[in-house]
Amino acid sequence: MSLDTTLRAYATVSGPRATFTTPEGLIESLSARPDEDIRQTIVQRAVAEAQRTGHPVELVTTGDRGEHRLRIDADGTLVTAAARAPQTAVIVDARADSPSQQGREVKIEAPGHEPLRNRRAPELPSRPSFIDTSSAVELKRGGWRAFFARLGFGPSPVELRRRDDEREVSQQWAGCRTIAIANGKGGVGKTMTTAMLAAVFGRYGGGNVLAWDNNDTRGTLGWRTEPGRYDTTVKDLLPAASDLLAPGAGVSGIARYVHHQPIDRYDVLRSNPELLAVHQRILTAEFDLLMQVAARYYRVVIFDSGNDESAERWLRMVDSSNQLVLPTLATPESAESAALLLDALRERDERSRELADNAVVVVTEAEPNPRGANRIADGFSGHVRAVEHIPFDPALKSGALRLDNLRAPTRDAWIRVAAAAARGL
């Protein structure tokens, strides 16, 4: 069916609002949500009309971006129609070079038919580059967002921020970067935060990310991530460190000692939660050796720390980290523990004080409680570089931690956390 025989709907855009006219002539007022462009709202409304009537609908949209036409088939499929460009004319003063300005004669010529005596030598346009320098983050857009972009509809402020965040976490640094996840209280989300940040950096940055369970006392990162081919832990890696650092060592040698997460594209260096702390303590020199291995094979290392802030491996983690992230639940006890850790680091030494001042605090809802989370977040605001809020999501409470299992708002929130951490690297 051609456009001439379809039903027509009309929309006039005015800022974040629009007037929509149905094919039957009924007039409605539309307004966009804060995270949506008004033109998306208009197209969705027109799709509903096509599906309701069972006939194609031609949507004619006018406003500050000109006129656009879009065909929507009865099944909701969108087909671009040619946009109408406004007609233009060239105004020529036929007596512009006359010494007298009286009796000024003006005539309208169609574009491309300017009188010869008023023509100038055409200016050559600048040569376009044949090299594509567009961002990969921009190119991967698909679905509705890509369709709106082809129609000339700009992204919303929320979408622009998300793109900026994705660019931050997808960058590559000259050398390994390290992030410490720390809070002296147990059960506040350190393992969850470690896995989610590793997943975001791994998915958007192309891998080479290590989540390291730097915990003497029953670290559970291995329980909440997928097991690899080999049942190995950090204690198995230590004797092999020298071989892995040898000049002839292959890049795949590390695979025997870590547990790869195939979907989220990062590796896990496990501790053994079945052993007592006395059987798996890591001393300063051993930590430094392991760190050399990690820095050789990975671009980002994220430490899941234990609760013993006096342990050598905990203190050495702080000394080896570029960025500090403090997770807390939306409860006074876990928030106070994070605040006390910040106070202690500021008193420890100059470098620890810089880590505390530049820290990112992550407030997670263990149960639906946005008001409580916002209150905790407000308490940290101004005392650290960034504070982010993770909404309640049942996929975070137990079981395997995977980015794809989360609700869309939760995934976006973790991308914001990772971007905030990346800005400190």
ZALOTI-669715 format. One record per atom (N, C-alpha, C): residue in one letter; x, y, z. Coordinates in steps of 0.001 Angstrom, whole numbers, plus 500000, padded with zeros to 6 digits. Example, Ala and Ser with C-alpha at 12.3 -4.5 7.8 and 13.67 -1.06 7.14 Angstrom:
A513190494310507800/A512300495500507800/A513200496700507800/S512850497750507080/S513670498940507140/S512900500030507870/
This chain:
M500853498803500000/M500000500000500000/M500881501235500000/S500616502187499185/S501426503398499097/S501069504339500223/L501925505353500418/L501681506348501454/L500402507126501186/D500037507295499914/D498859508079499579/D497567507426500043/T497568506122500289/T496355505420500687/T496361505024502157/T497381505438502890/T497439505118504310/T496669506145505119/L496356505757506338/L495827506720507295/L496937507684507683/R496563508885508132/R497578509863508510/R497328510376509919/A498429510488510659/A498405511119511974/A499379512283511935/Y499076513325512695/Y499895514531512667/Y500356514874514086/A501562515404514171/A502085515840515467/A502852517133515284/T502618518070516187/T503348519336516196/T504134519412517497/V505458519537517365/V506343519501518532/V506591520904519045/S506518521052520354/S506843522321521005/S507580522017522298/G508920522009522233/G509713521676523415/G509487520235523823/P509262519987525121/P509044518616525584/P507604518145525421/R506761518942524773/R505351518589524575/R505012518561523092/A503874517946522783/A503434517875521385/A501920517756521349/T501364518208520239/T499938518014519955/T499825516922518912/F499080515872519240/F498962514713518360/F497531514626517845/T497386514473516530/T496070514333515902/T495949512937515324/T494968512201515786/T494772510826515326/T494206510819513906/P494234509667513223/P493653509593511873/P492180509991511835/E491453509848512953/E490048510241512995/E489859511723513286/G490965512447513558/G490870513872513816/G490800514237515280/L490940513274516184/L490938513575517610/L492285514160518009/I492268515208518824/I493493515918519213/I493856515544520652/E495128515193520849/E495625514824522169/E496877515633522488/S497139515831523768/S498391516449524219/S499325515347524701/L500574515389524258/L501587514420524663/L502727515135525373/S503314514483526333/S504511515011527006/S505484513874527215/A506791514190527147/A507829513166527256/A508220512942528701/R508629511707528993/R509196511415530305/R510582512051530389/P511136512226531598/P512448512888531732/P513558512210530958/D513475510864530785/D514542510132530108/D514235509845528647/E513253510553528063/E512828510226526707/E512646511496525884/D512980511419524600/D512742512512523678/D511261512527523311/I510668513715523150/I509254513824522836/I508924513106521534/R509884513068520605/R509621512406519331/R509493510896519496/Q510163510344520477/Q509964508928520768/Q508546508680521260/T508055509585522110/T506680509467522605/T505686509538521451/I505951510442520506/I505059510601519357/I505037509323518511/V506208508774518220/V506272507579517386/V505579506409518082/Q505791506272519371/Q505127505190520096/Q503609505341520047/R503136506593520120/R501688506822520038/R501161506461518653/A501931506802517603/A501516506475516239/A501541504966516004/V502515504275516584/V502556502814516474/V501289502208517073/A500871502751518200/A499646502259518829/A498439502451517917/E498407503575517165/E497301503815516235/E497318502802515088/A498501502510514555/A498594501543513460/A498145500163513918/Q498556499792515121/Q498166498480515628/Q496673498439515969/R496130499558516429/R494705499603516783/R493827499499515540/T494188500251514496/T493345500286513294/T493586499104512373/G494780498484512478/G495112497393511575/G495487497859510187/H495810499173510045/H496201499744508760/H497479500551508928/P498264500685507846/P499445501547507918/P499054502988508246/V499941503649508972/V499727505047509335/V500944505850508905/E500682506969508215/E501770507894507907/E501776508968508990/L502895509070509697/L503055510073510748/L503771511281510164/V503150512442510269/V503737513692509782/V504047514538511012/T505336514749511269/T505780515491512450/T506382516813512022/T505932517911512613/T506489519237512329/T506905519880513632/G507852520802513528/G508334521494514718/G509641522184514446/D510452522334515504/D511690523102515387/D512747522418514539/R512560521146514195/R513532520432513366/R512995520142511967/G512012520935511552/G511459520761510229/G510375519706510215/E510065519235509014/E509005518248508843/E509597516891508529/H509081515869509209/H509520514498508969/H508299513621508763/R508455512651507853/R507383511708507578/R507879510290507841/L507005509518508423/L507364508160508808/L506168507251508565/R506397506142507886/R505336505153507668/R505454504084508747/I504313503754509325/I504242502714510340/I503255501668509850/D503758500468509589/D502886499406509106/D501989498904510231/A500987498134509855/A499995497674510828/A500604496825511932/D501743496174511640/D502384495354512667/D503368496142513517/G503433497470513314/G504326498308514100/G505684498537513484/T505947497975512305/T507230498173511637/T507355499615511168/L508524500208511384/L508771501594511005/L509519501650509687/V509064502528508792/V509701502717507492/V509872504203507276/T511114504640507024/T511368506056506826/T510755506548505532/A510095507704505587/A509614508387504391/A510453509621504164/A510515510091502923/A511372511223502608/A510921512460503362/A511873513174503939/A511546514412504641/A511420515544503636/R510503516451503935/R510309517587503046/R511194518735503477/A512047519185502557/A512899520327502856/A512156521604502524/P512285522664503324/P511600523912503013/P512101524491501699/Q511177525064500907/Q511573525681499654/Q512347526960499937/T513386527164499161/T514238528340499357/T514305529135498069/A514638530377498190/A514795531245497020/A515981532143497241/V516558532605496150/V517673533544496210/V517152534918495877/I517378535900496739/I516943537271496497/I518119538051495927/V517919538635494751/V519000539323494053/V518616540779493862/D519470541685494263/D519254543106494009/D519862543422492644/A519009543677491650/A519501543890490286/A520237545200490144/R520129546095491131/R520809547388491011/R521783547595492155/A522307546527492685/A523190546664493835/A524447547434493515/D524885547405492243/D526105548122491887/D525792549497491311/S524545549940491383/S524187551260490869/S524500552324491896/P524995553527491472/P525304554571492445/P524047555088493117/S522872554875492520/S521641555381493117/S520883554230493738/Q520368554426494961/Q519613553388495638/Q518114553587495473/Q517715554617494703/Q516302554848494506/Q515758553856493495/G514472553531493680/G513843552598492739/G514486551230492797/R514838550759494050/R515496549462494219/R514608548356493653/E515160547563492773/E514417546502492117/E514890545162492635/V513951544364493155/V514282543069493730/V513502542011493001/K514148540937492647/K513434539836492031/K513898538524492652/I513029537523492579/I513314536225493179/I513694535259492078/E514821534612492281/E515301533623491325/E515325532258492010/A515106531256491261/A515243529906491812/A516703529629492101/P517024528804493075/P518416528486493361/P519109527947492124/G520335528405491885/G521116527946490748/G520921528791489509/H520090529867489589/H519846530712488427/H520165532168488758/E521208532399489480/E521635533749489805/E522182534426488538/P521850535709488292/P522381536409487107/P523899536333487051/L524435536236485812/L525867536046485652/L526670537162486285/R526184538422486208/R527017539521486675/R527128539545488191/N526275538799488896/N526368538754490353/N527056537487490859/R527442536632489921/R528043535368490358/R529496535567490780/R529874534770491747/R531275534743492191/R531833533358491922/A533175533319491865/A533812532017491675/A533441531117492849/P533002529926492583/P532586529042493675/P533754528701494587/E533456528649495894/E534470528255496871/E534464526731496986/L535648526160496866/L535741524712496948/L535516524276498396/P534700523270498598/P534497522787499972/P535751522103500488/S535882522062501821/S537031521371502398/S536924519888502084/R538063519265501821/R538067517857501448/R537690516989502641/P536702516124502478/P536351515244503593/P537411514175503788/S537550513726505033/S538487512646505312/S537852511319504966/F538657510412504431/F538173509078504134/F538318508139505326/I538895508636506424/I539114507823507614/I537958508035508576/D537334506943509010/D536212507015509935/D536744507116511359/T536449508229512032/T536925508430513396/T535782508401514398/S534623507920513977/S533496507889514900/S533744506889516010/S533136507153517155/S533330506308518325/S532631504977518154/A533286503906518627/A532653502587518575/A531403502552519434/V531395503351520500/V530210503400521351/V529025503955520573/E529280504941519709/E528205505493518906/E527736504484517861/L528673503752517254/L528325502893516143/L527504501690516553/K527638501251517769/K526964500022518141/K525498500221518474/R524999501449518413/R523601501702518723/R522697500990517734/G521638500423518223/G520701499741517354/G519285499957517832/G518354499303517156/G516965499355517562/G516376500744517447/W515526501094518410/W514808502367518374/W515748503551518392/R516819503477519229/R517720504630519334/R518366504937517988/A518830503889517289/A519461504106515986/A518450504637514976/F517221504141515033/F516205504596514098/F515905506073514302/F515761506507515568/F515516507919515842/F516698508778515381/A517921508270515547/A519093509034515119/A519066509247513608/R518647508224512844/R518579508370511392/R517522509382510979/L516498509538511812/L515461510525511522/L515852511927511956/G516996512065512627/G517435513374513091/G516973513718514492/F516414512733515213/F515959512999516566/F517126512806517521/G517466513821518276/G518624513774519148/G518396512912520375/P519474512410520990/P519359511601522201/P518957512461523394/S518359511813524374/S517955512514525595/S519174512762526468/P519062513662527462/P520185513878528390/P520616512601529103/V519653511737529434/V519988510476530087/V520824509602529163/E520443509547527886/E521188508750526920/E522585509317526698/L522708510640526649/L524028511252526477/L524943510933527639/R524402510939528857/R525232510609530013/R525659509149529962/R524742508286529565/R525100506872529474/R526225506661528469/R526166507346527336/R527241507223526345/R528574507686526917/D528560508789527651/D529792509271528281/D530334508243529268/D529443507648530045/D529871506642531019/D530465505429530324/E529853504989529234/E530366503829528517/E531734504121527898/R531915505341527425/R533232505713526892/R534294505662527988/E533933506095529187/E534889506081530292/E535360504663530603/V534423503727530683/V534794502377531109/V535391501550529974/S535255501993528739/S535798501228527618/S537209501663527232/Q537732502691527875/Q539061503182527495/Q540165502230527942/Q541323502392527344/Q542500501603527692/Q543562502545528260/W544207502102529334/W545248502912529955/W546621502349529620/A547615503213529704/A548994502778529496/A549498502178530801/G549254500906530978/G549629500246532216/G548404499770532969/C548629498852533891/C547547498264534669/C546995499282535671/R545674499281535857/R545017500133536850/R544318499246537876/T544316499687539139/T543818498863540232/T542757499604541030/I541722498854541442/I540610499407542201/I540405498535543435/A540397499142544611/A540173498425545868/A538729498614546316/I538047497504546592/I536685497528547119/I536796497226548610/A536469498176549457/A536768498013550882/A535673498588551767/N535433497881552869/N534587498321553965/N534810497302555070/G535149497768556272/G535508496856557346/G534384495981557843/K533159496280557490/K532016495475557930/K531688494420556882/G531344493235557321/G530961492182556395/G529519492334555939/G529213491720554806/G527848491704554313/G527327493019553792/V528211493899553321/V527775495214552844/V527833495329551322/G528233494250550636/G528223494276549175/G529585494389548524/K530653494024549230/K531984494127548606/K532137493151547448/T531734491888547655/T531848490897546588/T530948491253545410/M529734491668545696/M528814492087544652/M529395493240543841/T529939494236544516/T530509495393543832/T531705494992542980/T532540494097543514/T533696493618542750/T533258492945541457/A532299492034541562/A531851491297540375/A531180492217539363/M530362493142539826/M529643494023538896/M530598494991538192/L531554495544538916/L532514496445538266/L533387495672537282/A533812494466537668/A534612493658536741/A533812493345535479/A532521493068535634/A531682492772534468/A531550493982533558/V531351495151534130/V531206496361533301/V532509496661532570/F533629496641533285/F534916496904532627/F535225495820531594/G534892494565531896/G535167493496530956/G534308493572529704/R533005493842529889/R532091493874528748/R532350495069527843/Y532593496223528421/Y532730497431527614/Y534175497704527195/G535131497144527908/G536526497397527576/G537191496271526820/G536498495169526609/G537058494102525795/G537821493047526565/G537606492919527870/G538272491869528630/G539543492347529305/N540430491367529642/N541680491629530369/N541413492320531706/V540394491838532414/V540027492369533726/V540082491223534726/L540690491479535879/L540821490468536929/L540091490914538180/A539210490059538699/A538598490247540011/A539355489348540990/W540037489950541944/W540966489251542838/W540343489191544229/D540111487973544720/D539564487791546062/D540703487887547072/N540984489097547500/N542111489364548404/N541624489267549853/N541299488049550272/N540594487848551529/N541148486624552242/D541610486812553480/D542060485684554294/D540896484888554868/T539773485560555099/T538714484973555919/T537483484635555084/R537525483482554434/R536384482912553726/R535800483862552667/G536637484284551763/G536157485098550658/G535193484316549782/T534109484930549411/T533036484219548688/T532907484635547226/L533897485324546689/L533804485720545288/L533675484500544382/G534368483408544742/G534278482185543949/G532908481548543995/W532181481735545090/W530841481172545198/W529834481895544328/R530071483161544047/R529090483959543316/R529493484209541869/T530520483495541419/T530946483576540023/T531112482163539474/E531296482038538184/E531355480727537549/E532724480072537731/P532748478757537985/P534035478056538097/P534677477880536734/G535987477873536732/G536718477664535492/G537052476208535276/R537943475971534336/R538321474599533985/R539133473935535097/Y539894474745535865/Y540771474193536888/Y540320474666538267/D540429473787539257/D540017474110540621/D541206474707541368/T541549475947541007/T542745476576541558/T542398477865542290/T543292478253543208/T543114479466543998/T544405480270543986/V544392481348544747/V545565482210544827/V546777481463545389/K546541480495546238/K547659479727546800/K548319478854545746/D547582478463544708/D548187477704543609/D548966478615542676/L548544479866542580/L549227480803541693/L550592481208542238/L550706481302543546/L551959481782544133/L553187480982543671/P553210479646543749/P554404478909543315/P554707479050541824/A553695479388541044/A553884479496539594/A554205480913539148/A554255481863540080/A554426483270539719/A555706483515538927/S556804482905539338/S558084483141538659/S558030482670537207/D557409481523536977/D557287481017535602/D556418481941534758/L555345482453535345/L554450483339534601/L555098484681534288/L556109485060535068/L556816486318534835/L558053486150533960/A558374484920533599/A559552484672532766/A559370485293531388/P560469485730530732/P560350486389529418/P559628485556528370/G559760484249528424/G559144483409527410/G557754482905527751/A557165483373528845/A555857482887529261/A554787483335528276/G553868482434527955/G552781482760527044/G551620483422527762/V550849484211527025/V549758484957527648/V548654484033528159/S548569482817527639/S547526481895528067/S547898481122529325/G549124481274529806/G549551480524530976/G548749480845532224/I548242482081532304/I547494482494533483/I546160481761533592/A545666481201532486/A544336480596532467/A544213479420533425/R545302478765533745/R545255477621534661/R544924478048536086/Y545137479314536415/Y545041479748537812/Y543870480694538075/V543138481053537034/V541998481960537207/V540747481302536622/H539598481855536942/H538310481294536528/H537628482304535613/H537562481972534337/H537050482907533339/H535531482976533391/Q534993484205533269/Q533552484432533189/Q533224484686531713/P532702483699531011/P532604483796529546/P531635484862529041/I530582485155529781/I529622486150529320/I530081487561529673/D530493487750530915/D530899489089531348/D532374489394531086/R533134488420530601/R534467488641530023/R535486489172531025/Y535515488580532200/Y536593488875533142/Y537013487584533821/D538141487617534518/D538662486444535216/D538585486657536723/V538477485555537455/V538415485592538914/V539608484838539480/L540347485487540370/L541400484840541145/L540800484546542514/R540531483267542776/R539795482878543968/R540694482727545193/S540096482939546365/S540653482421547608/S539895481130547917/N540240480478549008/N539574479225549364/N538729479443550609/P537398479547550463/P536551479827551617/P536452478665552596/E536981477503552206/E536892476343553092/E538061476275554077/L539062477103553870/L540228477088554747/L540150478204555769/L540731477952556943/L540860479002557942/L541877480030557468/A541765481221558018/A542653482303557601/A544115481954557825/V544416481203558879/V545803480890559192/V546466480059558101/H545662479370557287/H546224478507556241/H546347479211554896/Q545892480448554782/Q545975481122553485/Q546327482601553619/R547138482910554605/R547579484298554735/R548567484624553623/I548473485839553122/I549386486338552090/I550170487488552704/L551493487350552734/L552334488388553314/L552673489440552262/T553312490510552704/T553568491646551817/T554355491242550577/A555454490500550765/A556286490106549625/A555512489210548666/E554665488333549199/E553869487457548343/E552809488256547562/F552204489215548247/F551240490064547542/F551922490803546393/D553098491349546645/D553804492099545597/D554132491206544404/L554480489944544667/L554770489021543575/L553507488735542763/L552400488501543453/L551132488282542761/L550716489509541962/M550995490687542508/M550630491922541807/M551438492080540526/Q552679491639540533/Q553479491686539313/Q552851490806538222/V552373489641538632/V551719488751537670/V550443489400537136/A549640489938538050/A548383490558537629/A548631491715536674/A549630492540536963/A549912493700536118/A550433493286534746/R551031492117534656/R551528491667533359/R550401491165532468/Y549393490540533041/Y548369489871532236/Y547044490640532142/Y546856491696532942/Y545564492373532987/Y545739493882532929/R544720494536532346/R544725495997532268/R544001496636533447/V543048495911534048/V542326496390535229/V542274495265536247/V542614495567537497/V542522494610538596/V541617495215539658/I540613494433540081/I539664494892541094/I539773493964542289/F540124494515543454/F540325493735544662/F539034493641545470/D538613492422545769/D537554492186546741/D538242491934548071/S538146492851548995/S538938492761550226/S538156492093551342/G538893491641552334/G538284491073553526/G537961492148554548/N537647491698555763/N537244492619556819/N538369492944557801/D539507492267557665/D540640492501558576/D541526493602558006/E541320494812558501/E542068495964557976/E543499496020558481/S543881495076559364/S545266495029559840/S546092493983559097/A545463493175558257/A546174492128557525/A547155492749556543/E548302492089556363/E549330492618555460/E548781492744554035/R548038491726553590/R547532491771552224/R546497492885552053/W545764493241553115/W544786494329553035/W545516495668552922/L546512495861553764/L547252497127553742/L548017497287552435/R548567496182551938/R549318496275550683/R548379496537549506/M547156496038549603/M546153496339548579/M545905497841548508/V545750498469549650/V545533499918549679/V546720500644549052/D547933500213549403/D549126500872548868/D549278500667547362/S548654499621546824/S548814499295545407/S547661499768544548/S546672500443545123/S545455500778544390/S545465502206543878/N544888502390542699/N544707503718542108/N543386504356542497/Q542404503521542870/Q541067504031543156/Q540448503211544282/L539753503898545172/L539053503251546275/L537549503351546047/V536854502214546195/V535395502176546117/V534883501576547416/L533963502287548079/L533417501833549355/L531940501480549188/P531599500192549212/P530189499814549157/P529554499882550542/T528289500236550583/T527528500224551822/T526075499943551497/L525394499277552412/L523958499137552289/L523295500408552793/A522008500520552535/A521281501716552972/A520859501573554426/T521857501248555278/T521624501105556714/T522669501916557466/P522326502429558658/P523283503266559405/P524565502530559761/E524476501225560116/E525660500504560580/E526704500346559466/S526263499915558298/S527231499715557212/S527769501043556706/A526929502082556711/A527399503404556290/A528415503963557281/E528171503766558566/E529121504259559576/E530460503547559454/S530429502246559135/S531675501503558944/S532481502078557781/A531795502409556679/A532498503016555547/A533070504374555921/A532308505174556676/A532782506501557075/A533991506398557993/L533985505416558911/L535126505234559808/L536379504824559040/L536191504006558005/L537342503627557173/L537921504847556468/L537083505713555961/L537570506942555330/L538359507784556331/D537848507906557555/D538552508676558588/D539919508066558877/A539981506730558986/A541252506075559304/A542259506240558170/L541816506147556940/L542731506306555812/L543268507726555733/R542455508705556053/R542915510098556011/R543989510371557062/E543992509577558113/E544992509755559162/E546224508876558956/R546144507905558032/R547226506919557876/R548460507530557234/D548322508071556034/D549440508718555350/D548892509545554189/E549769510247553494/E549351511152552426/E548649510410551288/R549200509290550876/R548594508570549757/R547231508000550132/S547119507469551329/S545824506944551777/S544791508058551880/R545229509246552290/R544305510376552357/R543806510749550964/E544684510703549981/E544251510991548616/E543238509952548129/L543459508680548468/L542497507650548094/L541136507912548729/A541141508301549999/A539881508570550696/A539161509773550087/D539895510837549817/D539268512036549245/D538710511773547849/N539368510864547115/N538975510563545733/N538052509349545638/A537578508864546772/A536819507612546804/A535460507751546127/V534915506592545731/V533551506479545218/V532771505634546217/V531684506157546727/V530819505424547654/V529621504887546872/V529302503608547093/V528188502952546407/V527156502543547449/V525976503138547374/V524897502845548319/V523903501925547631/T523771500693548141/T522917499691547525/T521693499418548396/E520546499302547754/E519318498934548455/E519253497413548594/A519397496908549816/A519222495479550043/A517743495103549946/E516867496047550253/E515427495935550088/E514962497239549441/P513785497243548822/P513324498494548191/P513208499621549226/N514116500567549146/N514143501656550123/N514893502852549546/P514386503467548462/P515115504578547843/P515282505766548772/R514309506015549638/R514435507157550542/R515592506956551513/G515709505739552066/G516824505468552966/G518163505534552257/A518217505026551022/A519462505078550255/A519863506515549962/N518895507336549600/N519199508744549327/N519698509458550572/R519154509110551729/R519600509742552974/R521056509374553273/I521415508090553072/I522800507670553270/I523720508357552261/A523277508416551013/A524089509060549967/A524329510528550291/D523311511203550766/D523467512627551122/D524495512805552235/G524586511827553136/G525552511931554222/G526995511870553754/F527256511169552651/F528623511079552109/F528929512197551116/S527911512836550592/S528113513873549582/S528990514987550136/G530001515368549363/G530928516404549791/G532132515886550541/H532093514603550955/H533219514013551695/H534049513076550823/V533523512700549670/V534239511864548700/V534008512456547313/R534685511888546313/R534553512454544967/R533206512155544333/A532650510969544584/A531396510596543943/A530619509649544841/V529302509750544766/V528396508843545474/V527367508351544473/E527200507025544379/E526247506440543444/E525272505535544184/H524086505408543616/H522986504675544242/H522596503497543368/I522570502291543943/I522144501093543228/I520744500722543707/P519746500717542826/P518395500370543262/P518285498893543625/F517240498573544348/F517009497175544714/F516817496329543458/D517458495154543475/D517318494209542370/D517472492814542948/P516465491962542826/P516564490620543421/P517724489797542882/A518198490097541661/A519308489332541085/A520614489570541832/L520682490619542649/L521902490914543397/L521945490214544751/K520826489684545213/K520753489195546582/K521484487869546770/S521388486967545818/S522021485660545963/S522238485056544586/G523038483994544575/G523294483306543311/G524396483964542509/A524556483467541283/A525620483972540412/A525363485429540045/L526426486207540054/L526342487631539729/L526669487810538252/R525668488171537462/R525863488374536030/R525161489657535617/L525806490415534761/L525272491701534341/L523928491543533626/D523782490498532821/D522566490322532040/D521359489941532890/N521584489493534115/N520468489117534978/N519797490320535628/L520420491485535528/L519925492658536232/L518843493371535437/R518011494104536139/R517060494993535487/R517825496134534828/A517222496721533799/A517905497781533045/A518347498949533932/P517524499467534849/P517990500571535701/P519179500176536575/T519221498907537010/T520340498450537831/T521618498372537007/R521515497846535777/R522693497814534898/R523225499212534649/D522323500145534371/D522762501523534131/D523450502101535357/A522934501765536540/A523542502280537767/A524957501739537953/W525171500458537644/W526524499911537776/W527474500501536735/I526952500821535563/I527803501509534579/I528215502876535107/R527310503576535795/R527662504873536389/R528742504715537454/V528640503650538263/V529653503408539283/V531010503149538645/A531025502292537631/A532293501984536963/A532892503214536309/A532042504052535711/A532539505275535079/A533115506217536121/A532456506324537276/A532975507172538342/A534338506680538817/A534496505353538920/A535789504800539295/A536830505046538202/A536428504878536940/A537363505067535820/A537881506497535774/R537054507459536141/R537505508856536114/R538597509126537145/G538760508241538112/G539819508413539093/G541087507650538764/L541092506936537632/L542255506121537264/L543251506884536421/
